[in-house]
Amino acid sequence: MEQVIQTFQRKDGERRIPVLKMEIDYELLTLHEALQSNDETQVAESKEKLDSLRIELLKLEV
């Protein structure tokens, strides 16, 4: 039963990885725009979100 659960979680993670990469790309674009417009609030928010997305991606790729 444990192997079935692990297999399901692995397949779910494999589907999540491409979505995460798209979210990271979008957030990088948002960060770039915030840096160009000197929007410090948005810069901080984008960096925080990118950090959480990075951690999630690392957990899924292991």
VEXROKOL-211183 format. One record per residue (C-alpha): residue number from 1; residue in one letter; y negated, z negated, x negated. Coordinates in Angstrom, 1 decimal, always signed. Layout:
REM VEXROKOL-211183
   nr  rest   north      up    east
  NUM     a       Y       Z       X
...
//
This chain:
REM VEXROKOL-211183
   nr  rest   north      up    east
    1     m    +0.0    +0.0    +0.0
    2     e    -2.4    -0.8    -2.9
    3     q    -1.9    +2.7    -4.3
    4     v    -2.8    +4.2    -1.0
    5     i    -6.1    +2.2    -0.9
    6     q    -6.9    +3.2    -4.5
    7     t    -6.2    +6.9    -3.8
    8     f    -8.4    +6.8    -0.7
    9     q   -11.3    +5.1    -2.6
   10     r   -10.9    +7.6    -5.5
   11     k   -11.2   +10.6    -3.2
   12     d   -14.2    +9.0    -1.4
   13     g   -15.8    +8.5    -4.7
   14     e   -15.2   +12.0    -5.8
   15     r   -17.1   +13.2    -2.7
   16     r   -19.9   +10.8    -3.3
   17     i   -20.6   +11.9    -6.9
   18     p   -22.2   +15.3    -6.1
   19     v   -24.4   +13.6    -3.5
   20     l   -25.4   +11.0    -6.0
   21     k   -26.3   +13.7    -8.5
   22     m   -28.5   +15.4    -5.9
   23     e   -30.2   +12.1    -5.1
   24     i   -30.9   +11.5    -8.8
   25     d   -32.4   +15.0    -9.1
   26     y   -34.6   +14.4    -6.1
   27     e   -35.7   +11.0    -7.4
   28     l   -36.5   +12.4   -10.9
   29     l   -38.7   +15.0    -9.2
   30     t   -40.4   +12.2    -7.3
   31     l   -40.9   +10.3   -10.5
   32     h   -42.3   +13.3   -12.2
   33     e   -44.9   +13.8    -9.5
   34     a   -45.8   +10.2    -9.5
   35     l   -46.3   +10.2   -13.2
   36     q   -48.6   +13.3   -12.9
   37     s   -50.7   +11.7   -10.2
   38     n   -50.7    +8.3   -12.0
   39     d   -49.2    +6.5    -8.9
   40     e   -47.9    +3.4   -10.6
   41     t   -46.4    +2.0    -7.3
   42     q   -44.3    +5.1    -6.8
   43     v   -43.4    +5.2   -10.5
   44     a   -42.0    +1.7   -10.2
   45     e   -40.1    +2.4    -7.0
   46     s   -38.6    +5.6    -8.4
   47     k   -37.5    +3.9   -11.6
   48     e   -35.9    +1.1    -9.6
   49     k   -34.0    +3.6    -7.3
   50     l   -32.9    +5.7   -10.3
   51     d   -31.5    +2.5   -11.9
   52     s   -29.4    +1.7    -8.9
   53     l   -28.2    +5.3    -8.5
   54     r   -27.3    +5.3   -12.2
   55     i   -25.2    +2.1   -11.8
   56     e   -23.5    +3.5    -8.7
   57     l   -22.7    +6.8   -10.5
   58     l   -21.3    +4.9   -13.5
   59     k   -19.0    +2.8   -11.3
   60     l   -17.6    +6.0    -9.6
   61     e   -17.0    +7.9   -12.8
   62     v   -14.9    +5.2   -14.4
//
